[in-house]
Amino acid sequence: MKTDKIKIAIQILAFIGLALSIELAFIYYSANYDKYALSSFCSINDFIDCDGAARTSTSQFLGIPLAYWGIFFYLLVLFLSMVDKLKNIKFLKFLEVFKEPGAYITFLSSIAFVCSIILASISLFKIHKLCILCFVTYFIDLLIAVISAKGLFKNIVADFKTTFFDFIDGAKKYFKTFLVLLIASLAFLAYSGITLNFVPHVKKSRAILKYRKIKYNPYRVKGNLLGSENGSVVIELYSDYVCPLCYIHNIMLHQAAKDFSNLKIIHHNFPFDRECNPYINVNMHPDACFMSRGALAAAKQGNYWEMSSLLYENQPKKMKDMVKLADQLGFNRDKFIKDFESQEMTKELDNEIQKGSALEIDATPTMYINGEKIVGVKPYYELKEILIKHGAKTN
Protein backbone atom coordinates (compact mmCIF):
# COMPACT_ATOMS: atom_id res chain seq x y z
CA MET A 1 0.00 0.00 0.00
CA LYS A 2 1.47 3.38 -1.01
CA THR A 3 2.27 5.95 1.66
CA ASP A 4 -0.51 8.34 0.61
CA LYS A 5 -3.09 5.56 0.63
CA ILE A 6 -1.89 4.45 4.06
CA LYS A 7 -2.33 7.99 5.41
CA ILE A 8 -5.80 8.28 3.88
CA ALA A 9 -6.84 4.92 5.37
CA ILE A 10 -5.53 5.96 8.80
CA GLN A 11 -7.29 9.32 8.57
CA ILE A 12 -10.60 7.69 7.64
CA LEU A 13 -10.32 5.27 10.55
CA ALA A 14 -9.31 8.09 12.90
CA PHE A 15 -12.30 10.20 11.79
CA ILE A 16 -14.63 7.24 12.40
CA GLY A 17 -13.04 6.65 15.81
CA LEU A 18 -13.35 10.35 16.63
CA ALA A 19 -17.03 10.40 15.68
CA LEU A 20 -17.69 7.31 17.81
CA SER A 21 -15.79 8.79 20.76
CA ILE A 22 -17.82 12.01 20.53
CA GLU A 23 -21.02 9.93 20.50
CA LEU A 24 -19.73 7.98 23.52
CA ALA A 25 -19.05 11.27 25.29
CA PHE A 26 -22.70 12.29 24.72
CA ILE A 27 -23.87 8.89 25.98
CA TYR A 28 -21.63 9.25 29.04
CA TYR A 29 -23.07 12.67 29.83
CA SER A 30 -26.68 11.63 29.28
CA ALA A 31 -26.34 8.43 31.32
CA ASN A 32 -24.76 10.15 34.31
CA TYR A 33 -26.05 13.71 34.39
CA ASP A 34 -29.30 14.01 32.44
CA LYS A 35 -32.07 12.37 34.44
CA TYR A 36 -34.57 13.06 31.66
CA ALA A 37 -32.47 11.49 28.90
CA LEU A 38 -33.86 8.51 27.02
CA SER A 39 -31.85 5.31 26.71
CA SER A 40 -29.27 5.38 23.93
CA PHE A 41 -29.77 3.27 20.81
CA CYS A 42 -27.04 0.86 21.93
CA SER A 43 -28.69 0.04 25.24
CA ILE A 44 -30.64 -3.02 24.17
CA ASN A 45 -30.77 -5.25 27.26
CA ASP A 46 -29.00 -5.83 30.59
CA PHE A 47 -25.86 -7.09 28.83
CA ILE A 48 -25.70 -5.00 25.64
CA ASP A 49 -25.91 -1.71 27.48
CA CYS A 50 -23.81 1.35 26.59
CA ASP A 51 -25.62 3.46 29.19
CA GLY A 52 -24.99 0.91 31.93
CA ALA A 53 -21.30 0.71 31.05
CA ALA A 54 -21.06 4.51 31.10
CA ARG A 55 -22.46 4.62 34.63
CA THR A 56 -19.79 2.35 36.10
CA SER A 57 -16.61 3.62 37.75
CA THR A 58 -14.61 1.78 35.06
CA SER A 59 -15.80 4.29 32.44
CA GLN A 60 -13.06 6.69 33.50
CA PHE A 61 -9.30 6.64 33.96
CA LEU A 62 -7.45 9.05 36.25
CA GLY A 63 -10.66 10.99 36.72
CA ILE A 64 -11.24 11.54 32.99
CA PRO A 65 -14.02 9.74 31.06
CA LEU A 66 -12.68 7.13 28.64
CA ALA A 67 -14.63 8.78 25.82
CA TYR A 68 -12.53 11.93 26.29
CA TRP A 69 -9.35 9.86 26.18
CA GLY A 70 -10.62 8.43 22.90
CA ILE A 71 -11.27 11.90 21.46
CA PHE A 72 -7.73 12.96 22.44
CA PHE A 73 -6.21 9.81 20.91
CA TYR A 74 -7.93 10.09 17.53
CA LEU A 75 -7.18 13.81 17.28
CA LEU A 76 -3.53 12.99 17.99
CA VAL A 77 -3.53 10.32 15.25
CA LEU A 78 -5.05 12.79 12.80
CA PHE A 79 -2.45 15.38 13.77
CA LEU A 80 0.42 12.92 13.27
CA SER A 81 -0.98 11.84 9.91
CA MET A 82 -0.82 15.47 8.73
CA VAL A 83 2.28 16.66 10.58
CA ASP A 84 4.58 16.30 7.53
CA LYS A 85 2.56 18.99 5.76
CA LEU A 86 2.13 21.13 8.86
CA LYS A 87 5.88 21.29 9.56
CA ASN A 88 6.36 23.08 6.19
CA ILE A 89 4.47 26.07 7.55
CA LYS A 90 6.99 28.64 8.74
CA PHE A 91 5.66 29.28 12.26
CA LEU A 92 5.17 25.52 12.81
CA LYS A 93 8.77 24.67 12.02
CA PHE A 94 9.22 23.30 15.55
CA LEU A 95 7.12 20.31 14.42
CA GLU A 96 10.25 19.03 12.73
CA VAL A 97 10.80 17.15 15.97
CA PHE A 98 8.23 14.64 14.63
CA LYS A 99 10.65 12.80 12.31
CA GLU A 100 8.74 9.54 11.77
CA PRO A 101 5.03 10.22 12.42
CA GLY A 102 4.02 6.86 10.93
CA ALA A 103 6.08 5.05 13.56
CA TYR A 104 4.49 7.13 16.32
CA ILE A 105 1.00 6.26 15.06
CA THR A 106 1.92 2.56 15.16
CA PHE A 107 3.24 2.91 18.70
CA LEU A 108 0.25 4.87 20.02
CA SER A 109 -2.39 2.71 18.30
CA SER A 110 -0.68 -0.47 19.55
CA ILE A 111 -0.78 0.87 23.12
CA ALA A 112 -4.39 1.88 22.56
CA PHE A 113 -5.25 -1.64 21.39
CA VAL A 114 -3.59 -3.21 24.45
CA CYS A 115 -5.69 -0.89 26.62
CA SER A 116 -8.71 -1.94 24.54
CA ILE A 117 -8.12 -5.60 25.37
CA ILE A 118 -7.97 -4.72 29.07
CA LEU A 119 -11.18 -2.68 28.82
CA ALA A 120 -12.91 -5.45 26.88
CA SER A 121 -11.98 -7.94 29.61
CA ILE A 122 -13.33 -5.62 32.31
CA SER A 123 -16.51 -5.16 30.29
CA LEU A 124 -17.12 -8.87 29.76
CA PHE A 125 -15.91 -10.37 33.03
CA LYS A 126 -16.22 -7.66 35.68
CA ILE A 127 -19.10 -5.29 34.98
CA HIS A 128 -20.89 -7.69 32.57
CA LYS A 129 -21.89 -4.83 30.27
CA LEU A 130 -21.14 -4.76 26.55
CA CYS A 131 -20.73 -1.33 24.94
CA ILE A 132 -21.00 -1.95 21.19
CA LEU A 133 -19.52 1.42 20.21
CA CYS A 134 -16.57 0.87 22.54
CA PHE A 135 -15.80 -2.48 20.91
CA VAL A 136 -15.92 -0.90 17.46
CA THR A 137 -13.25 1.59 18.55
CA TYR A 138 -11.13 -1.31 19.83
CA PHE A 139 -11.08 -2.82 16.32
CA ILE A 140 -10.34 0.59 14.83
CA ASP A 141 -7.29 0.88 17.10
CA LEU A 142 -6.08 -2.52 15.89
CA LEU A 143 -6.61 -1.62 12.22
CA ILE A 144 -4.72 1.66 12.60
CA ALA A 145 -1.80 -0.19 14.21
CA VAL A 146 -1.69 -2.89 11.53
CA ILE A 147 -2.04 -0.48 8.59
CA SER A 148 0.51 2.04 9.89
CA ALA A 149 3.04 -0.77 10.51
CA LYS A 150 2.22 -2.44 7.18
CA GLY A 151 1.03 -5.49 9.08
CA LEU A 152 4.39 -7.03 10.01
CA PHE A 153 5.33 -7.69 13.63
CA LYS A 154 8.98 -6.82 12.99
CA ASN A 155 7.82 -3.48 11.58
CA ILE A 156 5.86 -2.80 14.78
CA VAL A 157 8.94 -3.54 16.90
CA ALA A 158 11.04 -1.26 14.69
CA ASP A 159 8.43 1.50 15.00
CA PHE A 160 8.51 1.15 18.79
CA LYS A 161 12.30 1.63 18.76
CA THR A 162 12.05 4.60 16.42
CA THR A 163 9.40 6.23 18.62
CA PHE A 164 11.49 5.74 21.75
CA PHE A 165 14.73 7.21 20.35
CA ASP A 166 12.94 10.08 18.59
CA PHE A 167 11.17 10.90 21.84
CA ILE A 168 14.50 11.07 23.68
CA ASP A 169 16.04 13.26 20.96
CA GLY A 170 13.03 15.59 20.94
CA ALA A 171 13.02 15.88 24.73
CA LYS A 172 16.71 16.84 24.66
CA LYS A 173 16.29 19.39 21.88
CA TYR A 174 13.31 21.13 23.51
CA PHE A 175 14.11 20.23 27.09
CA LYS A 176 12.56 23.27 28.80
CA THR A 177 9.36 23.06 26.79
CA PHE A 178 9.21 19.30 27.32
CA LEU A 179 9.73 19.71 31.08
CA VAL A 180 6.99 22.34 31.37
CA LEU A 181 4.53 20.20 29.38
CA LEU A 182 5.43 17.10 31.41
CA ILE A 183 4.94 18.85 34.75
CA ALA A 184 1.69 20.46 33.58
CA SER A 185 0.34 17.12 32.28
CA LEU A 186 1.28 15.21 35.41
CA ALA A 187 -0.18 17.94 37.64
CA PHE A 188 -3.44 17.90 35.67
CA LEU A 189 -3.72 14.10 35.79
CA ALA A 190 -2.92 14.08 39.50
CA TYR A 191 -5.60 16.72 40.10
CA SER A 192 -8.24 14.91 38.03
CA GLY A 193 -7.38 11.50 39.49
CA ILE A 194 -7.40 12.63 43.12
CA THR A 195 -10.31 15.08 43.13
CA LEU A 196 -12.51 13.24 40.55
CA ASN A 197 -14.05 16.64 39.83
CA PHE A 198 -14.48 15.75 36.15
CA VAL A 199 -16.40 12.58 37.03
CA PRO A 200 -18.62 13.68 39.96
CA HIS A 201 -20.79 10.56 39.73
CA VAL A 202 -17.71 8.41 40.43
CA LYS A 203 -16.68 10.74 43.24
CA LYS A 204 -20.17 10.45 44.71
CA SER A 205 -20.25 6.66 44.38
CA ARG A 206 -16.87 6.21 46.04
CA ALA A 207 -17.76 8.60 48.84
CA ILE A 208 -20.88 6.52 49.59
CA LEU A 209 -19.26 3.09 49.23
CA LYS A 210 -16.55 4.15 51.67
CA TYR A 211 -19.19 3.89 54.39
CA ARG A 212 -20.31 0.46 53.19
CA LYS A 213 -16.86 -0.89 54.01
CA ILE A 214 -17.24 0.19 57.64
CA LYS A 215 -18.17 -2.90 59.66
CA TYR A 216 -18.86 -1.09 62.92
CA ASN A 217 -20.58 2.26 63.36
CA PRO A 218 -17.84 4.39 64.97
CA TYR A 219 -20.31 7.19 65.76
CA ARG A 220 -22.95 5.07 67.49
CA VAL A 221 -24.78 6.49 70.47
CA LYS A 222 -26.69 4.95 73.35
CA GLY A 223 -30.22 5.91 74.19
CA ASN A 224 -33.41 6.87 72.42
CA LEU A 225 -32.14 10.28 71.34
CA LEU A 226 -29.90 10.99 68.37
CA GLY A 227 -28.86 14.61 68.25
CA SER A 228 -30.26 17.41 70.40
CA GLU A 229 -33.63 17.16 72.14
CA ASN A 230 -34.44 20.74 71.11
CA GLY A 231 -32.66 20.66 67.74
CA SER A 232 -33.93 23.23 65.28
CA VAL A 233 -33.05 21.07 62.26
CA VAL A 234 -35.33 18.05 62.42
CA ILE A 235 -34.66 14.96 60.32
CA GLU A 236 -37.55 12.50 60.01
CA LEU A 237 -36.03 9.29 58.66
CA TYR A 238 -37.88 6.33 57.12
CA SER A 239 -35.68 3.27 56.71
CA ASP A 240 -35.43 -0.51 56.65
CA TYR A 241 -32.86 -2.56 58.58
CA VAL A 242 -32.20 -4.96 55.67
CA CYS A 243 -31.63 -2.13 53.17
CA PRO A 244 -27.87 -1.83 52.37
CA LEU A 245 -28.12 1.89 51.68
CA CYS A 246 -29.91 2.41 54.99
CA TYR A 247 -26.89 0.85 56.70
CA ILE A 248 -24.70 3.54 55.11
CA HIS A 249 -27.21 6.26 55.89
CA ASN A 250 -27.36 5.24 59.55
CA ILE A 251 -23.62 5.80 59.95
CA MET A 252 -23.78 9.14 58.12
CA LEU A 253 -26.58 10.45 60.32
CA HIS A 254 -24.72 9.42 63.47
CA GLN A 255 -21.68 11.27 62.14
CA ALA A 256 -23.83 14.31 61.37
CA ALA A 257 -25.21 14.24 64.93
CA LYS A 258 -21.62 14.59 66.19
CA ASP A 259 -20.60 17.21 63.63
CA PHE A 260 -23.61 19.48 64.14
CA SER A 261 -25.02 20.82 67.41
CA ASN A 262 -28.65 21.47 66.53
CA LEU A 263 -29.84 18.31 64.78
CA LYS A 264 -32.69 16.15 65.99
CA ILE A 265 -33.02 12.82 64.18
CA ILE A 266 -36.23 10.83 64.48
CA HIS A 267 -36.36 7.32 63.07
CA HIS A 268 -39.46 5.70 61.59
CA ASN A 269 -39.59 2.06 60.56
CA PHE A 270 -40.78 1.35 57.05
CA PRO A 271 -39.73 -2.24 56.32
CA PHE A 272 -40.09 -3.49 52.74
CA ASP A 273 -41.34 -6.79 54.11
CA ARG A 274 -44.88 -7.98 53.42
CA GLU A 275 -45.02 -9.77 56.77
CA CYS A 276 -46.00 -6.44 58.36
CA ASN A 277 -46.19 -3.97 55.47
CA PRO A 278 -49.23 -4.51 53.21
CA TYR A 279 -48.53 -1.35 51.22
CA ILE A 280 -45.66 -2.76 49.15
CA ASN A 281 -45.96 -4.88 46.02
CA VAL A 282 -42.69 -6.81 46.24
CA ASN A 283 -41.30 -8.53 49.32
CA MET A 284 -37.84 -7.00 48.91
CA HIS A 285 -36.43 -7.37 52.43
CA PRO A 286 -37.63 -10.45 54.36
CA ASP A 287 -36.96 -10.23 58.11
CA ALA A 288 -37.07 -6.42 58.08
CA CYS A 289 -40.29 -6.52 60.14
CA PHE A 290 -38.59 -8.83 62.63
CA MET A 291 -35.73 -6.36 63.08
CA SER A 292 -38.04 -3.37 63.35
CA ARG A 293 -39.77 -5.04 66.30
CA GLY A 294 -36.36 -5.54 67.90
CA ALA A 295 -35.55 -1.83 67.60
CA LEU A 296 -38.92 -0.80 69.04
CA ALA A 297 -38.55 -3.27 71.91
CA ALA A 298 -35.10 -1.81 72.61
CA ALA A 299 -36.68 1.65 72.88
CA LYS A 300 -38.73 0.34 75.82
CA GLN A 301 -35.45 -0.13 77.65
CA GLY A 302 -34.01 3.21 76.59
CA ASN A 303 -31.51 2.20 73.92
CA TYR A 304 -33.14 2.42 70.51
CA TRP A 305 -30.20 3.83 68.55
CA GLU A 306 -27.48 1.46 69.70
CA MET A 307 -29.77 -1.48 68.96
CA SER A 308 -30.40 0.03 65.51
CA SER A 309 -26.69 0.02 64.73
CA LEU A 310 -26.39 -3.58 65.95
CA LEU A 311 -29.31 -4.64 63.78
CA TYR A 312 -27.70 -3.16 60.67
CA GLU A 313 -24.38 -4.79 61.48
CA ASN A 314 -25.56 -8.26 62.56
CA GLN A 315 -28.77 -8.83 60.58
CA PRO A 316 -30.40 -11.23 63.10
CA LYS A 317 -33.01 -13.52 61.56
CA LYS A 318 -33.94 -15.69 64.55
CA MET A 319 -35.11 -14.88 68.04
CA LYS A 320 -32.03 -16.40 69.66
CA ASP A 321 -29.85 -14.02 67.64
CA MET A 322 -32.03 -11.07 68.58
CA VAL A 323 -31.83 -11.99 72.25
CA LYS A 324 -28.02 -12.13 72.01
CA LEU A 325 -28.04 -8.50 70.91
CA ALA A 326 -30.37 -7.61 73.79
CA ASP A 327 -28.01 -9.37 76.21
CA GLN A 328 -25.05 -7.52 74.68
CA LEU A 329 -26.78 -4.22 75.49
CA GLY A 330 -27.58 -5.33 79.04
CA PHE A 331 -31.34 -5.45 78.61
CA ASN A 332 -33.75 -7.27 80.86
CA ARG A 333 -34.17 -10.34 78.66
CA ASP A 334 -37.67 -11.32 79.81
CA LYS A 335 -38.98 -7.79 79.36
CA PHE A 336 -37.38 -7.50 75.94
CA ILE A 337 -39.01 -10.72 74.70
CA LYS A 338 -42.35 -9.74 76.19
CA ASP A 339 -42.24 -6.30 74.54
CA PHE A 340 -41.05 -7.82 71.27
CA GLU A 341 -43.99 -10.20 71.10
CA SER A 342 -46.65 -7.84 72.47
CA GLN A 343 -49.71 -6.56 70.61
CA GLU A 344 -48.65 -3.08 71.62
CA MET A 345 -45.47 -3.56 69.58
CA THR A 346 -47.49 -4.78 66.60
CA LYS A 347 -49.69 -1.70 66.81
CA GLU A 348 -46.73 0.66 67.18
CA LEU A 349 -44.99 -0.79 64.12
CA ASP A 350 -48.24 -0.69 62.15
CA ASN A 351 -48.69 3.01 63.01
CA GLU A 352 -45.20 3.79 61.72
CA ILE A 353 -45.85 1.90 58.49
CA GLN A 354 -49.15 3.72 57.98
CA LYS A 355 -47.36 7.07 58.42
CA GLY A 356 -44.87 6.10 55.77
CA SER A 357 -47.59 4.90 53.43
CA ALA A 358 -49.53 8.16 53.88
CA LEU A 359 -46.37 10.00 52.79
CA GLU A 360 -46.14 7.64 49.78
CA ILE A 361 -42.72 6.34 50.80
CA ASP A 362 -41.60 4.05 47.98
CA ALA A 363 -37.88 3.75 48.69
CA THR A 364 -35.55 3.67 51.65
CA PRO A 365 -33.86 5.58 53.03
CA THR A 366 -36.18 8.55 52.69
CA MET A 367 -35.85 11.51 54.99
CA TYR A 368 -37.52 14.84 55.55
CA ILE A 369 -35.22 17.65 56.66
CA ASN A 370 -37.43 20.40 58.05
CA GLY A 371 -40.04 19.18 55.58
CA GLU A 372 -37.81 18.81 52.50
CA LYS A 373 -38.05 15.29 51.10
CA ILE A 374 -34.79 13.59 50.15
CA VAL A 375 -34.77 10.05 48.76
CA GLY A 376 -31.71 7.81 48.80
CA VAL A 377 -28.21 8.30 50.09
CA LYS A 378 -26.16 11.38 49.40
CA PRO A 379 -22.39 11.45 49.83
CA TYR A 380 -21.58 12.90 53.22
CA TYR A 381 -20.20 16.14 51.76
CA GLU A 382 -23.55 16.74 50.04
CA LEU A 383 -25.51 15.82 53.16
CA LYS A 384 -23.54 18.39 55.14
CA GLU A 385 -24.31 21.07 52.54
CA ILE A 386 -28.03 20.26 52.73
CA LEU A 387 -28.00 20.40 56.53
CA ILE A 388 -26.14 23.70 56.58
CA LYS A 389 -28.67 25.10 54.08
CA HIS A 390 -31.39 24.25 56.62
CA GLY A 391 -29.53 25.98 59.43
CA ALA A 392 -27.38 23.23 60.93
CA LYS A 393 -24.53 24.58 63.06
CA THR A 394 -21.18 22.85 63.25
CA ASN A 395 -19.74 21.92 66.62
N, C-alpha and C positions, 0 to 999 in steps of 0.2 A: 504494500500500500504506500503510495507516494506521501511525502511529508505534508503537503497541503491537504490531501484527503484525510490524513490522520488528524490534523488539527480541526478540520471541519466536523469529523465524526465526534471528536472529543467535545467540541463546542456544542454540538446538538445534544449530546448526552448530558453535558453540564447544564444546559438550558432546561432540559426536562427535569433534571434533579433539582434545579433551583425552583422551578414551578411547583414541584411536589413538596419541597421543603416549605415554601410560602403557604401552600394549602395546609400542610401539617401545623404550621404556626397558627393559622386561623382556627383549626380544629382544637389545638391546645388551649387557645384563649377561650373559645366558646365552651369547651368542656369544663374548664376550671373557674371561669369568671363571669359567664353570662348565664344566669339561672333561667332565662327565658329562651335560650337557644334550643333549637330542635336537634335531634340526633343527626350526626353526619351520615352521608351516604354509605360510608364504609363501616358503619356500626350495624351489623346484620343480626348477630346473636351474642350470647354470652362469651363465645370464644373469638369470633371475628368481630372485633370491637375496637376501632380506632379511638373512640371517645374514652373507653375504659382504660386503654393503655395510656392515654394522655393524662389521666387523673392519678396515675401511680407515681410514687416518688422516683421510680426508675426512668421517668421521662425527662430527667434533667441530669446534667453533669456539672459539678462545681457551681451549682446554683444558677445555671443557664439552661433553658429548655433545649433539648436535643434538636428540635426543629431549627433553632437559631444557629446552632453549630453547623447544621446542614447548609443553611443559607450562606454562612461564612465560607464553608468549604467549596461550594460550587462557584461562588464569586471568585475565590482564589484560583480555582482551576481555569475559569474563563480569563482571568487576568494573566495567568502564566501562558495561556495559549495565544495571547495577543502581545505579550511583552516584547517580542522581537521587533514588532512594528512601533510600539510605544517608545522604546529606547532610542529611536531615530529622531524623536522630537527633542529639540534643543534643551528645553528646561527639564526634560525627564532623562537626561543623560546618565544620571546616577543609577538608572535601572540596568546599566551595563553589568552590574554585579550579578544579574541573573544570566549566567553564561549558557546553561543547558536546561532551559525551562521544561523540555520534554521529560528529562530525567526527574525533575522535581515533581511533575504531575504523576509519574509512575510511583514515586516514593509516597507522596501524600495519599493517592488513591489506594495504594496497597495497605497503608496504615488504616485508612478509612474502612476498607473491606474487613480487616482483622477486627476492628471495633464493631463492624456490622455483625460478624459471626457471634461476638460476645453478646450483643444486644438481641440477636435472634434467639440465642440460648436462654437469655433471661425471659424473653417474651414467651417462649414455648414451655419452659420448665419451671419458672418461678412465679410469674404473674398470671400465666395461662390466658394471655390475651394476644391475639394476632392482629397487628396493624398492617393491612395490605399495602398501604402507601409506603410505609417504612420498609417493607420487604422489597418493594420495587426499587427503592433507592439503594438497597444493599447490592442488588444485581447491577445497577448502574455504576456503582463504585468499582465492582469487579471488572466490568466491561471497559471502563476508562483505564484501569491499571493494565489490562491485557493489551488493549489497542495502543496505548502510549509506549509500552515496552515491546511492541511487535510480537507479543505472545510467548516469547521464550524466557524460561526461568533464568538462564544465564544473563539475559539482557536486564531482567529485573534486579539481579544482584549487582550488575555493573552500574545501573542507574542509582541504586542505593549508595554505592561508593562515591559516585560523582556528586550526588547531593550532599553527602557528608563533607567532602573536601571543599566543595564550592561554598558551603555554609561557613566553614572555618575561615576560608580566604576572605569572604565577604565581611565576616565579623571583625577580622583584623583590619581590613581596609577602612571600614566605617565604624570603628570601635566605639566612639562616643555615642553615635546615633544608635548603634546596636544595644549598648548598655542602657540607654534611656528607655528604649522600646521594651527591652527585657524587663527592667524594673517596673515600668508602667503596666505591662501585661500581667506580671506576677502579682502586683499589688491589686489589680482589678480582679483577677481570678480568686485571690485570697479573700477579698472583700465579698464577692458574690457567693463564694463557697461557704464562708462563715456566717454571713448575715442572712443569706437566702432571701434577700429583699426582692430579687427578680422572680422568685417562685414562691410567693406568699402562701400558696396552698400547701406546699411542702413544709414550709416553716411552721404553719399552723398544725399540720398533721404530726410533725415531730414533737412539737411542744405539748400536744395532747398525749401522744403515746408515751412520752417520758413518764407520765404519771401512772400509766398502765403497768410499767415495770416495777413500780413500788409495791412491795409485798405487805408492807405494814404502814398504816397511816401514822406518819410521824407527828401530825398535828392534832391527834385525837384528844377529845376532852371527856371528862366524866360529868354525869348529870343529865338533866332534862333541858338544859339551856345551852344553846350554841350562839355565842355573841353576847350582846348587852341586852339586859331585860328591857331597858327603855330606848333601845336603838331606834334612830330616826330613819334608817334605811332598812326596810323590812323585805326579806326574801321569803316568799312562800314557794316551797319546793315540792314537786310531785315526782316521786321516783319509785324504782322497783329494785329489790335487792339482788335479783338475778341479772339485771341489765349491766353489761360490761362498762358502758359509758357512765352509768350512774356510780359505779365504783370510782371512776376517775373524778367525777363531779363531787363526790363526797369528800375526797381528799382536798380538792381545790377550795371548797367552801370552808372547810376547817382551817385551811391556810389563810383564807380571806378573813376569817373571824379573828385570827391572830394579828394580821397586818392592818386591820381597820378597827377603830374604837367604837363606832356607832352602828354596827350591823346587828340585826336580829334575824336569825334564820329559823324558820318554822318548817318542819318536815311533815308531808302528807304522804301516806302510802297509796300508791296506785299500781298494784301488781298486775302485770299482763298474764294473768293466770285465771282460767275460767272456773277454777274451783271456788273462787270467791267473787270474781269480777264478771258479771253477766253482760257487761257493756262492750266487750271486745269480741272480735270475730275469730281471731286465731289465738290458740293457746301457746303463746310464744315462750313464756317463762314458767314452766311447771315448778312448783315448790315456792314460788314467790309469795303466795298467800301464807304458807307455813312460816316463812321468815318474817313477814309483816306482823303476824301474831306474836312472834318472839320479841320483836322490838317494842310493841305496845305493852306486852307483859313486863318487859324490863322497865318501862316508864313507871309502872306501879311501884317499883322499888327504887325509883329516882336515878336511873342511869340509862336513859334512852339512847344517847348519842354514842357512848362507848360500845354498847351492844350493837348499834347500827354498823359501826366500823368492823366489829368482829363478824357480823353476818356477811358483809361484803367479802371479807378476807377468807372465811372458812366455808361458806356455802353449806350449812348443815341441811340435811334432807330427812333425818330421822330424829325422833324425840330424844333419844339418848345423846345424840350429838348436840342438840339444842341445850339439853340440861348441862352438858359439860361446859358450855359457854356461860351458862348461868352460875355454875359453881366457880368458874374462873373469875367472875366478877363479884363473888362473895354474896350472892343472893340467897335468900331463904328458898330452898329448893321446893318445898311443899307449896308455898305461896305462889311461886313462879308457875308451877304446873297447873295449879288451880286457876290462876288468872288466865293462863294460856288457853285453857280448855273452856273457860266460862262463856256464857251467853252474852255477858256484858262486852267481852272482847270481840265476839262476832258482830255485835251491834256497832261497836266503835269502829271496827275496820270497815263495815258496810257504809257507815256515815262518811268516812274518808273517801271511799270509792265513789259514792254518789256525788260528793263535792267535785271530784275530778271529772266525772262524767258530765255534770252540769256545765263545767268549763270547757267541755269538748276536748279533753286531753286525749291525744291520739299518739303520743310518743313520750318516752322518758329518756333523760330527765327533761322536765319542763318547769320553769320557774317564773315567778312574777316578782319583779323588783320594783317596789312601790307602784305596782299595777302594770308595769310594762312586761309583756309576755316574751319570754326567750326560750326557744326550743333547742335542745341539744347541748353539746358541750362546746364551749369556746376555749381557746388557749388562755392560759392564766393571764397573760399580758392584756388580752382583750377584755376578760372579765373585770380586771382591775379598772380599766378605762370606763367600762359601763358603770361600775359601782361609784367611781369618782364623779361621773356625770350626774348621778343621783344624789350626790352629797356625802359620800363616804369619806371619812377622815382617817388618814394614816396615823398609826401609833408613833 
